[in-house]
Amino acid sequence: MNRNIIQSILTGILLLAGFLFADDKLNISGYIHSENRLQTNEQEITWNENRLNLQFEGGKSNKYHFFSEVRLRGLGFPNVNQTSDLQLQEKSKVYRWGLEFREAYVDLYGFALENLDVRIGRQIVSWGTGDAFNPTSNISPDDLEDIYNFGERLGINAFNGTYYLNDNITLNGVFIPLFTPATLPIGDFSRAFSPQIELPPGLSIGNLSDEILLPKPSISESSQYAIKIMTTLLSYDMSLSYFKGRDDFPLISKVELTPVDLIGTMDISTVLQYPEIEVIGGDFAGSIASVGIWGEGALTIPKKLPMTTIYPSFINPGQLDTMQTVALENESYFKYVLGGDYTFKNGMYLNTQFIHGFFHERGKDALNDYFSFRLEKNFFNGELKVIPISGALAVNNWDDAKNNYGLVYAPEMIYYFSDNVELSIGAFILDGKGDNLFSSIMDKDEVYVKIKVSF
Amino acid sequence: MRPFITKALPAIPVILFLVALVLMGKLMGQQLSPEDILQKTDDVANAPKNQYMESTMLLIDKDGDQKERKMLIYQKGEDNRLVRFLSPADQKGISFLSLPNDVMYLYLPAFRKIRMIASHVKNESFAGTDFSYDDMSSYKFADEYTAVLTNSDDQYFNLELKPKPNVDKDYSKLEMTILKDKYIAVKINYFDKGGNLWKTLTRGNLVKKDDYWVAMTMMMKDLKKKHNTVMNIEKIDFDIEMSDTIFTKRYLKRIN
């Protein structure tokens, strides 16, 4: 984005906020975050991010509250190909800038009804009791740009109402007028999340191109809604939910193969769509003895999505044939997570989860099993946090698990240099066999260093 | 001239009555069982119908380096307490709700979620301070500990407290020093499971606000970590208009 535009936007936001909310206890806070990752095998820097996160917040405590979060950041590497790239006034080829408008909403408390709170505007809605993995949370799309930071979500424009029926029953309804797709990982994980094309033996892929069809921006095509009822029963928080909308990951619905030579090379163009889905979910959180436990499950009912394949005719050379199949059957599938945490007497904290079905996995036969785990302990009055064991294990075939697993081991150390200042170093060490999310990039171990200053 | 004894005779009943009164008073004081003393101390601490507090916590390490936490505390009755952090910036908005029957919730704004806290964290450090979540949740020693009177002088009761059966505490015993005239615990020594002195809480700067005595300064010393937390109350109001809705998940996630 043009640097002058970004500067103008930021200045505008600050001035506007200052003028508009001068009487409303406007608070400006945020953080600066800097992160670099190095791939150890090739000694290549794979992540270079500097982020300024600003949050504006205020209001009158019992009437309304407003909040906005913008993120200005440089992510990536210089993209200089010619001299003129070095002479751009906005320096956008030297520094790669981005402005992310994450949230901007207003809360109205006791709106129309005493027990009704309403949130209107761009917001991140996070449902579910799972830790970072929430199959019932389908309102805000996944932000998988950085797969190692999974659980992040994108803001969506929504009307969100919460009605407190009584002390123990709460109803939540969200209407999203416009569909927003998920972002996909960049870097090495991108191929794990991109739809794969396989050709019959003897054929090879030439050029690949794709087109994504977003739903029309109309209420009937693009809008989504979700409702949830929450209660506490026998000291367990629990909820039931329903979502009607679209899967936020695209699926190939059309493939066109075009021969480019006589030795079997094909150019492939694909069309991707976002399948319509309904999701019935439920979750709980509580404890058994002193162990914290939680669970969350979502039954996804997809609408059938046809698949069209256009390919060179074997019968009539020089012509194209069309085949109609199914990209996604309307067979329901169930994703779930079960987790627990515990703090040992020596202060060591353990958090572990079993996950059935990752973000991008669809169809009951395509859901793999994952374990996530984290063991951490604080030292020196909390100035140093050591996480010696952390990561995830994927198993895609239990009958032959030793040849079908993927492991990401992610130890980390966080040094709280001062209040508001934290320095982290860590690694992502990958291993695996067979065809799964982690084994496909098992030679891409990384180390990283991060610093974050809050203000 | 009448002998002295004759002159003094009419006064004897009065003197005897006064002596009896004093003895009865002493006797009645002694008749308070240790459990009664502890219960009365709890009652004094929980006497206000509600309280609103703005306080600063200083976290002081063995080198004297200090960190500061500012927070608001709402309390209603014995069991309802809400703590909301105002600073430092990386903890601003973190809120903790304690409800009857050991139900606790934590709101972390960064995750936009309210999380029920399992009891395994009860004895963990509260936001890096020397107070545990349990220390911060409520003041109900009589419900959780048995008491033995170890000493009593003109000024103080000294009680030894031990957790009641089926009450899970990290402390094997407590030594509590209680001001006799106010029933305020001014010092508590906390012992670990091995019987070693672990933490010491001292309360000072006693001030009468409205009808209640309150310690405006509290210091918790962790002798193992050689770390102190000093809590200074900067503002306190008692028996104000305080809605029950404050002690709900609805209110917990309201930042301001």
Boltz contact constraints between the chains, C-beta under 6 A:
constraints:
  - contact:
      token1: [A, 29]
      token2: [B, 89]
      max_distance: 6.0
  - contact:
      token1: [A, 59]
      token2: [B, 256]
      max_distance: 6.0
  - contact:
      token1: [A, 61]
      token2: [B, 256]
      max_distance: 6.0
  - contact:
      token1: [A, 65]
      token2: [B, 256]
      max_distance: 6.0
  - contact:
      token1: [A, 126]
      token2: [B, 112]
      max_distance: 6.0
  - contact:
      token1: [A, 126]
      token2: [B, 113]
      max_distance: 6.0
  - contact:
      token1: [A, 164]
      token2: [B, 250]
      max_distance: 6.0
  - contact:
      token1: [A, 237]
      token2: [B, 116]
      max_distance: 6.0
  - contact:
      token1: [A, 285]
      token2: [B, 116]
      max_distance: 6.0
  - contact:
      token1: [A, 287]
      token2: [B, 118]
      max_distance: 6.0
  - contact:
      token1: [A, 290]
      token2: [B, 119]
      max_distance: 6.0
  - contact:
      token1: [A, 290]
      token2: [B, 120]
      max_distance: 6.0
  - contact:
      token1: [A, 292]
      token2: [B, 118]
      max_distance: 6.0
  - contact:
      token1: [A, 342]
      token2: [B, 120]
      max_distance: 6.0
  - contact:
      token1: [A, 343]
      token2: [B, 120]
      max_distance: 6.0
  - contact:
      token1: [A, 343]
      token2: [B, 121]
      max_distance: 6.0
  - contact:
      token1: [A, 343]
      token2: [B, 124]
      max_distance: 6.0
  - contact:
      token1: [A, 381]
      token2: [B, 61]
      max_distance: 6.0
  - contact:
      token1: [A, 381]
      token2: [B, 225]
      max_distance: 6.0
  - contact:
      token1: [A, 381]
      token2: [B, 227]
      max_distance: 6.0
  - contact:
      token1: [A, 382]
      token2: [B, 128]
      max_distance: 6.0
  - contact:
      token1: [A, 419]
      token2: [B, 67]
      max_distance: 6.0
  - contact:
      token1: [A, 419]
      token2: [B, 88]
      max_distance: 6.0
  - contact:
      token1: [A, 420]
      token2: [B, 88]
      max_distance: 6.0
  - contact:
      token1: [A, 420]
      token2: [B, 89]
      max_distance: 6.0
  - contact:
      token1: [A, 420]
      token2: [B, 90]
      max_distance: 6.0
  - contact:
      token1: [A, 454]
      token2: [B, 89]
      max_distance: 6.0
  - contact:
      token1: [A, 454]
      token2: [B, 90]
      max_distance: 6.0
  - contact:
      token1: [A, 455]
      token2: [B, 89]
      max_distance: 6.0
